[in-house]
Amino acid sequence: MNKEVYLITTSGCVGCSIMIYHLRKINHSSSRKYIINIVDFKKVPEFISLNVPYTDFPTLVCVENNIIKYHESGTMTMKHLKEVLKDINFI
């Protein structure tokens, strides 16, 4: 199964940097791995931009086999992010 996490970011976003750190740390410590895609808001893949509103940054989009499983805007704590990824079976 192809599991990818897209993080839609913007330049100079402190919350985006925090989320990147959280995603990498969780992925590194997990036995299940997912692909992390850090994407500037001007270069979001079309299948995401057509289906996910991203008006705040960072915006997290979890995709499994080209199906969007979850999306949320804003910075999350590492604990909350880990719970989300567990709930959708990414870790």
MOPAC internal coordinates of N, CA, C and O (Angstrom, degrees):
PM7 1SCF
backbone

  N    0.0000 0     0.00 0     0.00 0    0    0    0
  C    1.4399 1     0.00 0     0.00 0    1    0    0
  C    1.5184 1   110.25 1     0.00 0    2    1    0
  O    1.2310 1   121.13 1   -45.01 1    3    2    1
  N    1.2925 1   115.44 1   134.99 1    3    2    1
  C    1.4483 1   122.44 1  -178.43 1    5    3    2
  C    1.5249 1   109.75 1   -93.17 1    6    5    3
  O    1.2310 1   120.56 1   -70.43 1    7    6    5
  N    1.3312 1   116.54 1   109.57 1    7    6    5
  C    1.4601 1   121.45 1  -179.38 1    9    7    6
  C    1.5143 1   108.77 1  -113.74 1   10    9    7
  O    1.2310 1   121.57 1   -55.33 1   11   10    9
  N    1.3421 1   114.60 1   124.67 1   11   10    9
  C    1.4597 1   120.25 1  -179.27 1   13   11   10
  C    1.5138 1   110.02 1  -131.00 1   14   13   11
  O    1.2310 1   121.38 1   -37.86 1   15   14   13
  N    1.3179 1   114.96 1   142.14 1   15   14   13
  C    1.4546 1   121.63 1   174.91 1   17   15   14
  C    1.5210 1   106.66 1  -115.23 1   18   17   15
  O    1.2310 1   120.85 1   -58.52 1   19   18   17
  N    1.3135 1   115.98 1   121.48 1   19   18   17
  C    1.4600 1   122.00 1   175.54 1   21   19   18
  C    1.5172 1   107.13 1  -101.68 1   22   21   19
  O    1.2310 1   120.66 1   -48.09 1   23   22   21
  N    1.3128 1   116.34 1   131.91 1   23   22   21
  C    1.4514 1   120.91 1   173.25 1   25   23   22
  C    1.5188 1   106.92 1  -117.37 1   26   25   23
  O    1.2310 1   121.29 1   -68.46 1   27   26   25
  N    1.3222 1   115.14 1   111.54 1   27   26   25
  C    1.4611 1   121.12 1  -179.57 1   29   27   26
  C    1.5225 1   107.49 1   -86.13 1   30   29   27
  O    1.2310 1   121.11 1   -56.25 1   31   30   29
  N    1.3188 1   115.49 1   123.75 1   31   30   29
  C    1.4557 1   120.90 1  -172.38 1   33   31   30
  C    1.5220 1   111.20 1  -127.30 1   34   33   31
  O    1.2310 1   121.96 1    -4.43 1   35   34   33
  N    1.3240 1   113.85 1   175.57 1   35   34   33
  C    1.4497 1   121.27 1   173.14 1   37   35   34
  C    1.5252 1   107.89 1  -141.03 1   38   37   35
  O    1.2310 1   120.42 1   -22.44 1   39   38   37
  N    1.2863 1   116.79 1   157.56 1   39   38   37
  C    1.4622 1   122.87 1  -176.72 1   41   39   38
  C    1.5269 1   111.82 1   -60.68 1   42   41   39
  O    1.2310 1   121.04 1   -44.95 1   43   42   41
  N    1.3201 1   115.62 1   135.05 1   43   42   41
  C    1.4525 1   121.10 1   175.80 1   45   43   42
  C    1.5136 1   115.44 1    76.30 1   46   45   43
  O    1.2310 1   119.68 1  -167.89 1   47   46   45
  N    1.3000 1   118.22 1    12.11 1   47   46   45
  C    1.4676 1   123.42 1  -176.59 1   49   47   46
  C    1.5310 1   110.05 1   -84.19 1   50   49   47
  O    1.2310 1   120.68 1   -69.34 1   51   50   49
  N    1.3250 1   116.30 1   110.66 1   51   50   49
  C    1.4620 1   120.93 1  -179.99 1   53   51   50
  C    1.5296 1   110.84 1   -65.76 1   54   53   51
  O    1.2310 1   120.65 1   137.66 1   55   54   53
  N    1.3294 1   116.36 1   -42.34 1   55   54   53
  C    1.4606 1   120.17 1   178.12 1   57   55   54
  C    1.5227 1   112.31 1   -59.87 1   58   57   55
  O    1.2310 1   120.53 1   145.90 1   59   58   57
  N    1.3219 1   116.59 1   -34.10 1   59   58   57
  C    1.4684 1   121.38 1   177.76 1   61   59   58
  C    1.5251 1   109.95 1   -64.06 1   62   61   59
  O    1.2310 1   120.47 1   135.88 1   63   62   61
  N    1.3228 1   116.70 1   -44.12 1   63   62   61
  C    1.4696 1   120.95 1   178.75 1   65   63   62
  C    1.5198 1   111.23 1   -61.79 1   66   65   63
  O    1.2310 1   120.48 1   140.38 1   67   66   65
  N    1.3263 1   116.69 1   -39.62 1   67   66   65
  C    1.4669 1   121.12 1   178.12 1   69   67   66
  C    1.5238 1   110.19 1   -63.53 1   70   69   67
  O    1.2310 1   120.25 1   134.77 1   71   70   69
  N    1.3245 1   117.12 1   -45.23 1   71   70   69
  C    1.4702 1   120.92 1  -179.83 1   73   71   70
  C    1.5220 1   111.83 1   -64.92 1   74   73   71
  O    1.2310 1   119.88 1   141.54 1   75   74   73
  N    1.3225 1   117.83 1   -38.46 1   75   74   73
  C    1.4674 1   121.01 1   177.48 1   77   75   74
  C    1.5285 1   109.07 1   -60.24 1   78   77   75
  O    1.2310 1   120.85 1   134.03 1   79   78   77
  N    1.3190 1   115.98 1   -45.97 1   79   78   77
  C    1.4732 1   120.78 1   178.52 1   81   79   78
  C    1.5269 1   110.37 1   -59.46 1   82   81   79
  O    1.2310 1   120.09 1   131.65 1   83   82   81
  N    1.3388 1   117.44 1   -48.35 1   83   82   81
  C    1.4644 1   121.06 1  -179.95 1   85   83   82
  C    1.5315 1   111.75 1   -59.46 1   86   85   83
  O    1.2310 1   120.42 1   133.41 1   87   86   85
  N    1.3379 1   116.81 1   -46.59 1   87   86   85
  C    1.4703 1   120.70 1  -178.76 1   89   87   86
  C    1.5257 1   111.47 1   -60.30 1   90   89   87
  O    1.2310 1   120.46 1   135.31 1   91   90   89
  N    1.3163 1   116.72 1   -44.69 1   91   90   89
  C    1.4708 1   120.64 1  -178.78 1   93   91   90
  C    1.5236 1   111.33 1   -67.11 1   94   93   91
  O    1.2310 1   120.34 1   138.57 1   95   94   93
  N    1.3152 1   116.95 1   -41.43 1   95   94   93
  C    1.4660 1   120.81 1  -179.25 1   97   95   94
  C    1.5307 1   110.72 1   -65.61 1   98   97   95
  O    1.2310 1   120.08 1   135.31 1   99   98   97
  N    1.3240 1   117.46 1   -44.69 1   99   98   97
  C    1.4640 1   121.03 1   179.04 1  101   99   98
  C    1.5237 1   110.27 1   -64.26 1  102  101   99
  O    1.2310 1   120.15 1   135.48 1  103  102  101
  N    1.3243 1   117.32 1   -44.52 1  103  102  101
  C    1.4637 1   120.94 1  -179.45 1  105  103  102
  C    1.5294 1   110.44 1   -62.58 1  106  105  103
  O    1.2310 1   120.41 1   139.42 1  107  106  105
  N    1.3167 1   116.83 1   -40.58 1  107  106  105
  C    1.4707 1   121.51 1  -178.66 1  109  107  106
  C    1.5308 1   111.37 1   -64.32 1  110  109  107
  O    1.2310 1   120.29 1   142.69 1  111  110  109
  N    1.3313 1   117.04 1   -37.31 1  111  110  109
  C    1.4619 1   120.42 1  -175.92 1  113  111  110
  C    1.5299 1   113.59 1   -89.62 1  114  113  111
  O    1.2310 1   119.98 1   177.68 1  115  114  113
  N    1.3137 1   117.64 1    -2.32 1  115  114  113
  C    1.4664 1   121.39 1  -177.13 1  117  115  114
  C    1.5223 1   111.24 1   -96.67 1  118  117  115
  O    1.2310 1   121.03 1   -31.86 1  119  118  117
  N    1.3218 1   115.63 1   148.14 1  119  118  117
  C    1.4725 1   119.20 1   175.21 1  121  119  118
  C    1.5211 1   111.09 1   -77.33 1  122  121  119
  O    1.2310 1   120.34 1   152.89 1  123  122  121
  N    1.3270 1   116.95 1   -27.11 1  123  122  121
  C    1.4630 1   121.79 1   173.96 1  125  123  122
  C    1.5201 1   108.10 1   -93.10 1  126  125  123
  O    1.2310 1   120.31 1   -47.23 1  127  126  125
  N    1.2923 1   117.01 1   132.77 1  127  126  125
  C    1.4634 1   120.82 1  -177.56 1  129  127  126
  C    1.5181 1   110.47 1  -110.45 1  130  129  127
  O    1.2310 1   121.32 1   -29.51 1  131  130  129
  N    1.3048 1   115.07 1   150.49 1  131  130  129
  C    1.4517 1   122.31 1   175.38 1  133  131  130
  C    1.5200 1   107.72 1  -132.83 1  134  133  131
  O    1.2310 1   120.83 1   -22.22 1  135  134  133
  N    1.3084 1   116.01 1   157.78 1  135  134  133
  C    1.4619 1   121.81 1   179.17 1  137  135  134
  C    1.5236 1   107.73 1   -86.45 1  138  137  135
  O    1.2310 1   120.76 1   -47.24 1  139  138  137
  N    1.3261 1   116.15 1   132.76 1  139  138  137
  C    1.4592 1   121.14 1   178.43 1  141  139  138
  C    1.5241 1   108.45 1  -104.22 1  142  141  139
  O    1.2310 1   120.62 1   -56.73 1  143  142  141
  N    1.3167 1   116.42 1   123.27 1  143  142  141
  C    1.4648 1   122.68 1   177.12 1  145  143  142
  C    1.5262 1   108.61 1  -116.49 1  146  145  143
  O    1.2310 1   120.44 1   -66.78 1  147  146  145
  N    1.3203 1   116.77 1   113.22 1  147  146  145
  C    1.4576 1   121.57 1   176.53 1  149  147  146
  C    1.5246 1   106.24 1   -95.01 1  150  149  147
  O    1.2310 1   120.49 1   -61.25 1  151  150  149
  N    1.3367 1   116.67 1   118.75 1  151  150  149
  C    1.4603 1   121.16 1  -171.40 1  153  151  150
  C    1.5226 1   110.50 1  -127.14 1  154  153  151
  O    1.2310 1   120.45 1   -51.70 1  155  154  153
  N    1.3195 1   116.74 1   128.30 1  155  154  153
  C    1.4497 1   121.34 1   173.42 1  157  155  154
  C    1.5283 1   108.58 1   -66.93 1  158  157  155
  O    1.2310 1   120.40 1   -35.91 1  159  158  157
  N    1.3304 1   116.85 1   144.09 1  159  158  157
  C    1.4655 1   120.33 1  -175.24 1  161  159  158
  C    1.5289 1   113.14 1   -60.56 1  162  161  159
  O    1.2310 1   119.63 1   161.92 1  163  162  161
  N    1.3221 1   118.32 1   -18.08 1  163  162  161
  C    1.4646 1   121.03 1   178.06 1  165  163  162
  C    1.5286 1   112.57 1   -83.61 1  166  165  163
  O    1.2310 1   120.25 1   171.44 1  167  166  165
  N    1.3488 1   117.14 1    -8.56 1  167  166  165
  C    1.4611 1   121.21 1  -174.87 1  169  167  166
  C    1.5316 1   112.77 1  -126.82 1  170  169  167
  O    1.2310 1   120.60 1  -148.95 1  171  170  169
  N    1.3144 1   116.45 1    31.05 1  171  170  169
  C    1.4637 1   121.05 1  -178.75 1  173  171  170
  C    1.5285 1   109.83 1   -70.48 1  174  173  171
  O    1.2310 1   119.96 1   -45.72 1  175  174  173
  N    1.3504 1   117.68 1   134.28 1  175  174  173
  C    1.4659 1   119.90 1   177.01 1  177  175  174
  C    1.5287 1   111.12 1   -56.18 1  178  177  175
  O    1.2310 1   120.85 1   -35.04 1  179  178  177
  N    1.3124 1   115.98 1   144.96 1  179  178  177
  C    1.4667 1   121.41 1  -174.26 1  181  179  178
  C    1.5232 1   112.80 1   -58.39 1  182  181  179
  O    1.2310 1   119.69 1   139.56 1  183  182  181
  N    1.3327 1   118.19 1   -40.44 1  183  182  181
  C    1.4681 1   118.92 1  -177.25 1  185  183  182
  C    1.5301 1   111.46 1   -64.46 1  186  185  183
  O    1.2310 1   120.03 1   155.73 1  187  186  185
  N    1.3166 1   117.54 1   -24.27 1  187  186  185
  C    1.4693 1   120.13 1   175.44 1  189  187  186
  C    1.5224 1   110.21 1   -83.49 1  190  189  187
  O    1.2310 1   120.18 1   133.04 1  191  190  189
  N    1.3293 1   117.26 1   -46.96 1  191  190  189
  C    1.4664 1   120.10 1  -176.40 1  193  191  190
  C    1.5295 1   112.48 1   -62.02 1  194  193  191
  O    1.2310 1   119.92 1   152.71 1  195  194  193
  N    1.3262 1   117.75 1   -27.29 1  195  194  193
  C    1.4639 1   121.33 1   178.62 1  197  195  194
  C    1.5312 1   112.51 1   -78.92 1  198  197  195
  O    1.2310 1   120.19 1   160.19 1  199  198  197
  N    1.3418 1   117.24 1   -19.81 1  199  198  197
  C    1.4612 1   120.76 1  -172.22 1  201  199  198
  C    1.5244 1   116.08 1  -119.07 1  202  201  199
  O    1.2310 1   120.44 1   166.57 1  203  202  201
  N    1.3177 1   116.76 1   -13.43 1  203  202  201
  C    1.4664 1   119.84 1  -175.66 1  205  203  202
  C    1.5273 1   109.84 1  -126.34 1  206  205  203
  O    1.2310 1   120.41 1   -57.51 1  207  206  205
  N    1.3302 1   116.83 1   122.49 1  207  206  205
  C    1.4654 1   118.13 1   173.69 1  209  207  206
  C    1.5300 1   109.09 1   -76.34 1  210  209  207
  O    1.2310 1   120.65 1   -51.47 1  211  210  209
  N    1.3042 1   116.36 1   128.53 1  211  210  209
  C    1.4683 1   118.88 1   177.37 1  213  211  210
  C    1.5229 1   108.48 1  -129.33 1  214  213  211
  O    1.2310 1   122.32 1   -87.31 1  215  214  213
  N    1.3140 1   113.16 1    92.69 1  215  214  213
  C    1.4575 1   120.22 1  -178.81 1  217  215  214
  C    1.5213 1   111.41 1  -110.53 1  218  217  215
  O    1.2310 1   120.55 1   173.08 1  219  218  217
  N    1.3291 1   116.56 1    -6.92 1  219  218  217
  C    1.4514 1   122.08 1   177.57 1  221  219  218
  C    1.5180 1   107.50 1  -132.32 1  222  221  219
  O    1.2310 1   120.83 1   -25.34 1  223  222  221
  N    1.3147 1   116.01 1   154.66 1  223  222  221
  C    1.4619 1   119.73 1  -175.85 1  225  223  222
  C    1.5142 1   109.87 1  -128.78 1  226  225  223
  O    1.2310 1   120.36 1   -35.44 1  227  226  225
  N    1.3213 1   116.91 1   144.56 1  227  226  225
  C    1.4490 1   127.38 1    -0.36 1  229  227  226
  C    1.5339 1   111.13 1   -76.03 1  230  229  227
  O    1.2310 1   121.08 1   -21.77 1  231  230  229
  N    1.3174 1   115.54 1   158.23 1  231  230  229
  C    1.4583 1   121.50 1   172.16 1  233  231  230
  C    1.5229 1   107.47 1  -119.12 1  234  233  231
  O    1.2310 1   121.12 1   -56.04 1  235  234  233
  N    1.3171 1   115.46 1   123.96 1  235  234  233
  C    1.4567 1   123.07 1  -179.12 1  237  235  234
  C    1.5223 1   108.84 1   -95.84 1  238  237  235
  O    1.2310 1   120.41 1   -49.48 1  239  238  237
  N    1.3313 1   116.83 1   130.52 1  239  238  237
  C    1.4664 1   121.56 1   176.93 1  241  239  238
  C    1.5297 1   107.33 1  -131.56 1  242  241  239
  O    1.2310 1   120.53 1   -59.32 1  243  242  241
  N    1.3331 1   116.59 1   120.68 1  243  242  241
  C    1.4628 1   121.72 1   179.59 1  245  243  242
  C    1.5208 1   108.70 1  -104.53 1  246  245  243
  O    1.2310 1   121.27 1   -53.28 1  247  246  245
  N    1.3208 1   115.18 1   126.72 1  247  246  245
  C    1.4632 1   121.77 1  -173.85 1  249  247  246
  C    1.5280 1   109.18 1  -125.65 1  250  249  247
  O    1.2310 1   120.88 1   -48.16 1  251  250  249
  N    1.3190 1   115.92 1   131.84 1  251  250  249
  C    1.4614 1   121.07 1   175.27 1  253  251  250
  C    1.5210 1   108.51 1  -126.81 1  254  253  251
  O    1.2310 1   120.83 1   -58.88 1  255  254  253
  N    1.3096 1   116.03 1   121.12 1  255  254  253
  C    1.4613 1   122.12 1  -178.68 1  257  255  254
  C    1.5316 1   111.45 1    51.24 1  258  257  255
  O    1.2310 1   121.03 1  -133.56 1  259  258  257
  N    1.3148 1   115.63 1    46.44 1  259  258  257
  C    1.4729 1   124.10 1   178.11 1  261  259  258
  C    1.5204 1   114.46 1    65.20 1  262  261  259
  O    1.2310 1   120.10 1  -161.30 1  263  262  261
  N    1.3391 1   117.41 1    18.70 1  263  262  261
  C    1.4598 1   122.28 1   175.68 1  265  263  262
  C    1.5253 1   107.94 1  -115.57 1  266  265  263
  O    1.2310 1   120.55 1   -52.32 1  267  266  265
  N    1.3182 1   116.55 1   127.68 1  267  266  265
  C    1.4556 1   120.84 1   179.25 1  269  267  266
  C    1.5229 1   108.53 1   -73.33 1  270  269  267
  O    1.2310 1   120.77 1   -62.27 1  271  270  269
  N    1.3314 1   116.14 1   117.73 1  271  270  269
  C    1.4606 1   122.23 1  -178.09 1  273  271  270
  C    1.5238 1   112.47 1   -95.63 1  274  273  271
  O    1.2310 1   120.34 1   153.32 1  275  274  273
  N    1.3331 1   116.95 1   -26.68 1  275  274  273
  C    1.4579 1   120.01 1  -174.17 1  277  275  274
  C    1.5166 1   108.73 1  -163.60 1  278  277  275
  O    1.2310 1   120.70 1   -33.77 1  279  278  277
  N    1.3235 1   116.27 1   146.23 1  279  278  277
  C    1.4669 1   120.07 1   170.19 1  281  279  278
  C    1.5160 1   109.24 1  -152.39 1  282  281  279
  O    1.2310 1   121.30 1   -33.34 1  283  282  281
  N    1.3241 1   115.11 1   146.66 1  283  282  281
  C    1.4602 1   121.31 1   179.73 1  285  283  282
  C    1.5235 1   108.39 1  -159.87 1  286  285  283
  O    1.2310 1   121.04 1   -36.77 1  287  286  285
  N    1.3103 1   115.61 1   143.23 1  287  286  285
  C    1.4575 1   121.30 1   177.01 1  289  287  286
  C    1.5180 1   110.33 1  -101.54 1  290  289  287
  O    1.2310 1   121.32 1   -29.79 1  291  290  289
  N    1.3124 1   115.09 1   150.21 1  291  290  289
  C    1.4599 1   121.45 1   176.85 1  293  291  290
  C    1.5089 1   112.29 1   106.30 1  294  293  291
  O    1.2310 1   121.72 1   -17.21 1  295  294  293
  N    1.3186 1   114.31 1   162.79 1  295  294  293
  C    1.4595 1   121.25 1   179.83 1  297  295  294
  C    1.5205 1   109.63 1   -81.22 1  298  297  295
  O    1.2310 1   120.75 1   -44.98 1  299  298  297
  N    1.3320 1   116.16 1   135.02 1  299  298  297
  C    1.4629 1   122.22 1   179.14 1  301  299  298
  C    1.5185 1   109.61 1  -111.74 1  302  301  299
  O    1.2310 1   121.06 1   -25.97 1  303  302  301
  N    1.3132 1   115.59 1   154.03 1  303  302  301
  C    1.4577 1   118.75 1   169.71 1  305  303  302
  C    1.5271 1   107.87 1   -70.24 1  306  305  303
  O    1.2310 1   120.64 1   -19.84 1  307  306  305
  N    1.3143 1   116.38 1   160.16 1  307  306  305
  C    1.4596 1   119.12 1   178.32 1  309  307  306
  C    1.5255 1   110.36 1   -61.89 1  310  309  307
  O    1.2310 1   120.45 1   141.44 1  311  310  309
  N    1.3210 1   116.75 1   -38.56 1  311  310  309
  C    1.4664 1   120.92 1   179.66 1  313  311  310
  C    1.5311 1   110.97 1   -61.20 1  314  313  311
  O    1.2310 1   120.41 1   133.07 1  315  314  313
  N    1.3205 1   116.83 1   -46.93 1  315  314  313
  C    1.4721 1   120.43 1  -179.89 1  317  315  314
  C    1.5312 1   110.89 1   -65.23 1  318  317  315
  O    1.2310 1   120.28 1   137.33 1  319  318  317
  N    1.3153 1   117.07 1   -42.67 1  319  318  317
  C    1.4691 1   120.56 1   178.92 1  321  319  318
  C    1.5224 1   110.53 1   -61.41 1  322  321  319
  O    1.2310 1   120.45 1   137.26 1  323  322  321
  N    1.3056 1   116.75 1   -42.74 1  323  322  321
  C    1.4674 1   120.71 1   179.06 1  325  323  322
  C    1.5276 1   110.77 1   -62.47 1  326  325  323
  O    1.2310 1   120.31 1   138.93 1  327  326  325
  N    1.3393 1   117.00 1   -41.07 1  327  326  325
  C    1.4700 1   121.11 1   177.79 1  329  327  326
  C    1.5212 1   111.11 1   -62.51 1  330  329  327
  O    1.2310 1   120.39 1   137.21 1  331  330  329
  N    1.3338 1   116.87 1   -42.79 1  331  330  329
  C    1.4649 1   121.27 1   178.59 1  333  331  330
  C    1.5255 1   109.94 1   -61.16 1  334  333  331
  O    1.2310 1   120.33 1   131.57 1  335  334  333
  N    1.3189 1   116.97 1   -48.43 1  335  334  333
  C    1.4694 1   120.71 1  -178.27 1  337  335  334
  C    1.5127 1   111.87 1   -64.75 1  338  337  335
  O    1.2310 1   119.66 1   146.39 1  339  338  337
  N    1.3321 1   118.26 1   -33.61 1  339  338  337
  C    1.4694 1   121.45 1   175.31 1  341  339  338
  C    1.5175 1   110.48 1   -68.71 1  342  341  339
  O    1.2310 1   120.34 1   136.35 1  343  342  341
  N    1.3312 1   116.96 1   -43.65 1  343  342  341
  C    1.4682 1   121.12 1  -178.21 1  345  343  342
  C    1.5308 1   112.87 1   -60.05 1  346  345  343
  O    1.2310 1   120.54 1   147.34 1  347  346  345
  N    1.3199 1   116.57 1   -32.66 1  347  346  345
  C    1.4775 1   119.10 1  -179.87 1  349  347  346
  C    1.5341 1   111.57 1  -100.45 1  350  349  347
  O    1.2310 1   120.71 1  -166.11 1  351  350  349
  N    1.3314 1   116.26 1    13.89 1  351  350  349
  C    1.4743 1   123.87 1   175.79 1  353  351  350
  C    1.5208 1   113.98 1    61.20 1  354  353  351
  O    1.2310 1   120.49 1  -142.24 1  355  354  353
  N    1.3233 1   116.67 1    37.76 1  355  354  353
  C    1.4536 1   120.14 1   174.59 1  357  355  354
  C    1.5246 1   111.03 1   -89.88 1  358  357  355
  O    1.2310 1   120.84 1   155.64 1  359  358  357
  N    1.3334 1   115.99 1   -24.36 1  359  358  357
  C    1.4826 1   120.54 1   175.10 1  361  359  358
  C    1.5016 1   108.95 1  -131.85 1  362  361  359
  O    1.2310 1   120.10 1   180.00 1  363  362  361

